[in-house]
Amino acid sequence: MDVVYSHVCGLDVHKKNIVACTITPEGKEIRTFGTMTDDLLMLMDWLRAKRCTHAAMESTGP
């Protein structure tokens, strides 16, 4: 299987938190963030630091 994207993230969105998993050539890392603005900004900074270019998101039901 060929690698199409080398720096990716999967996001599992819940009401009170977001679980993010990055996969890069350096390995896999999982972190949990809150859903308030400051938490989302920390998530964005983390994804930038990991150089993620693509993300897939799943949102759970009500």
KAVEN-V395255 format. One record per pair of residues at least 4 apart in sequence whose ideal C-beta (glycine too) atoms are under 8 Angstrom apart, sorted by the first residue. I is the first residue (numbers start at 1). J is the second residue. If there is no record, write none. Layout:
i={I | I}
j={J | J}
This chain:
i={5 | 5 | 6 | 6 | 6 | 7 | 7 | 7 | 7 | 7 | 7 | 7 | 7 | 7 | 8 | 8 | 8 | 8 | 8 | 8 | 8 | 8 | 9 | 9 | 9 | 9 | 9 | 9 | 9 | 9 | 9 | 9 | 10 | 10 | 10 | 10 | 10 | 10 | 10 | 11 | 11 | 11 | 11 | 11 | 11 | 11 | 12 | 12 | 12 | 12 | 12 | 12 | 13 | 13 | 13 | 13 | 13 | 13 | 14 | 14 | 14 | 14 | 15 | 15 | 16 | 16 | 17 | 17 | 17 | 17 | 18 | 18 | 18 | 18 | 18 | 18 | 18 | 19 | 19 | 19 | 20 | 20 | 20 | 20 | 20 | 20 | 20 | 21 | 21 | 21 | 22 | 22 | 22 | 22 | 22 | 22 | 23 | 23 | 24 | 24 | 24 | 29 | 31 | 33 | 33 | 33 | 33 | 33 | 34 | 34 | 35 | 35 | 36 | 37 | 38 | 39 | 40 | 41 | 42 | 43 | 44 | 45 | 46 | 47 | 47 | 48}
j={53 | 54 | 24 | 25 | 53 | 22 | 23 | 24 | 25 | 50 | 51 | 52 | 53 | 54 | 22 | 23 | 24 | 52 | 53 | 54 | 55 | 56 | 20 | 21 | 22 | 23 | 47 | 50 | 52 | 54 | 55 | 56 | 20 | 21 | 23 | 55 | 56 | 57 | 58 | 18 | 19 | 20 | 55 | 56 | 57 | 58 | 18 | 19 | 20 | 57 | 58 | 60 | 18 | 35 | 57 | 58 | 59 | 60 | 18 | 19 | 35 | 60 | 35 | 60 | 34 | 35 | 32 | 33 | 34 | 35 | 32 | 33 | 34 | 35 | 39 | 40 | 43 | 30 | 31 | 32 | 30 | 31 | 32 | 33 | 43 | 46 | 47 | 28 | 29 | 30 | 28 | 29 | 46 | 47 | 50 | 52 | 27 | 28 | 50 | 51 | 52 | 50 | 46 | 39 | 40 | 42 | 43 | 46 | 38 | 39 | 39 | 40 | 40 | 41 | 42 | 43 | 44 | 45 | 46 | 47 | 48 | 49 | 50 | 52 | 55 | 52}
